[in-house]
Amino acid sequence: MTARRGITTVGLTAIALACGGAGPTATDGGSISGTVPDAFKGYASTVQVSVEGDFVVLRATGVPDHKSPYFATSDSRYERYNGTNASYAAAPGTIVSQTYVFRIPLKP
């Protein structure tokens, strides 16, 4: 279970950093509260970061803050694939909001 949690945390970190813009703002759902260690200050605007007791807590929905061909076509964030790969085929499924909460010890 610990290895799985570590892989999931790394995955969320990669997604959050890859999809991030200039950083959290009050208008796009991301926020940083409390005295957060520097390593967590670069998270995307879609991740809420806080300190709760002896833990840094990350909360996210998994929904990126940019357009994508993986949003439903009826969603305003949908964007048709515009790359150059002639063999492009979308993977099945669409982006849906989920609830992720990760509690990481401040002093592991």
C-alpha positions as CSV (number, residue, x, y, z in Angstrom):
1,M,0.0,0.0,0.0
2,T,2.9,2.4,0.8
3,A,4.4,1.9,-2.7
4,R,1.1,2.5,-4.3
5,R,0.5,5.7,-2.3
6,G,4.0,6.9,-3.2
7,I,3.4,6.3,-6.9
8,T,0.0,8.1,-6.7
9,T,1.6,11.0,-4.9
10,V,4.3,11.2,-7.6
11,G,1.7,11.0,-10.3
12,L,-0.4,13.8,-8.8
13,T,2.7,15.9,-8.4
14,A,3.7,15.4,-12.0
15,I,0.2,16.2,-13.3
16,A,-0.1,19.3,-11.0
17,L,3.2,20.7,-12.1
18,A,2.8,19.8,-15.7
19,C,-0.6,21.5,-15.9
20,G,0.3,24.5,-13.7
21,G,0.5,28.0,-14.8
22,A,1.8,31.0,-12.8
23,G,0.6,29.5,-9.5
24,P,-2.5,29.4,-7.4
25,T,-4.9,32.3,-7.5
26,A,-8.2,32.9,-5.7
27,T,-10.1,32.7,-9.0
28,D,-9.2,29.3,-10.3
29,G,-9.6,27.1,-7.2
30,G,-6.0,26.7,-6.2
31,S,-4.8,28.0,-2.9
32,I,-1.9,27.8,-0.4
33,S,-2.6,28.3,3.3
34,G,-0.4,28.0,6.3
35,T,3.4,27.8,6.3
36,V,3.9,25.4,3.4
37,P,7.4,24.0,2.7
38,D,8.9,25.4,-0.4
39,A,8.7,22.1,-2.2
40,F,4.9,22.4,-2.3
41,K,4.7,26.1,-3.4
42,G,5.0,25.3,-7.1
43,Y,1.8,23.3,-7.4
44,A,-0.7,24.1,-10.1
45,S,-3.5,26.4,-9.7
46,T,-5.9,23.5,-9.4
47,V,-4.4,22.1,-6.3
48,Q,-5.2,23.3,-2.8
49,V,-2.2,23.1,-0.4
50,S,-2.5,23.5,3.3
51,V,-0.8,22.5,6.5
52,E,-2.9,20.6,9.0
53,G,-1.1,19.6,12.2
54,D,2.0,17.6,11.2
55,F,0.9,17.1,7.6
56,V,0.9,19.0,4.3
57,V,-2.5,18.3,2.7
58,L,-3.0,18.4,-1.0
59,R,-6.5,18.5,-2.4
60,A,-7.3,18.3,-6.1
61,T,-10.0,17.2,-8.5
62,G,-7.7,16.0,-11.2
63,V,-9.2,18.4,-13.7
64,P,-6.5,20.4,-15.6
65,D,-6.6,24.2,-16.0
66,H,-6.3,24.1,-19.8
67,K,-8.3,23.0,-22.8
68,S,-8.1,19.4,-23.9
69,P,-9.6,17.0,-26.4
70,Y,-10.4,14.8,-23.4
71,F,-13.1,17.0,-22.1
72,A,-16.6,16.2,-23.3
73,T,-17.4,18.0,-26.6
74,S,-20.2,19.9,-24.9
75,D,-17.7,21.3,-22.3
76,S,-16.3,24.8,-22.9
77,R,-12.8,23.5,-22.1
78,Y,-13.0,21.0,-25.0
79,E,-10.4,21.6,-27.7
80,R,-10.2,19.5,-30.8
81,Y,-6.8,17.8,-31.3
82,N,-4.6,20.1,-33.3
83,G,-1.3,18.2,-33.5
84,T,0.6,16.9,-36.4
85,N,0.4,13.1,-35.6
86,A,-1.6,11.7,-38.5
87,S,-2.1,8.5,-36.5
88,Y,-3.6,10.3,-33.5
89,A,-6.5,8.4,-32.0
90,A,-8.0,9.6,-28.7
91,A,-8.0,7.2,-25.8
92,P,-11.4,6.2,-24.6
93,G,-13.1,8.3,-21.9
94,T,-13.3,12.0,-20.9
95,I,-12.0,14.1,-18.1
96,V,-14.2,13.9,-15.0
97,S,-13.8,15.5,-11.6
98,Q,-12.7,13.3,-8.8
99,T,-11.6,13.9,-5.3
100,Y,-8.0,13.5,-4.3
101,V,-6.7,14.1,-0.8
102,F,-3.1,13.4,0.0
103,R,-1.6,13.8,3.5
104,I,2.1,14.0,3.5
105,P,4.1,14.2,6.8
106,L,5.9,17.5,7.3
107,K,8.8,15.5,8.9
108,P,8.9,12.0,7.3
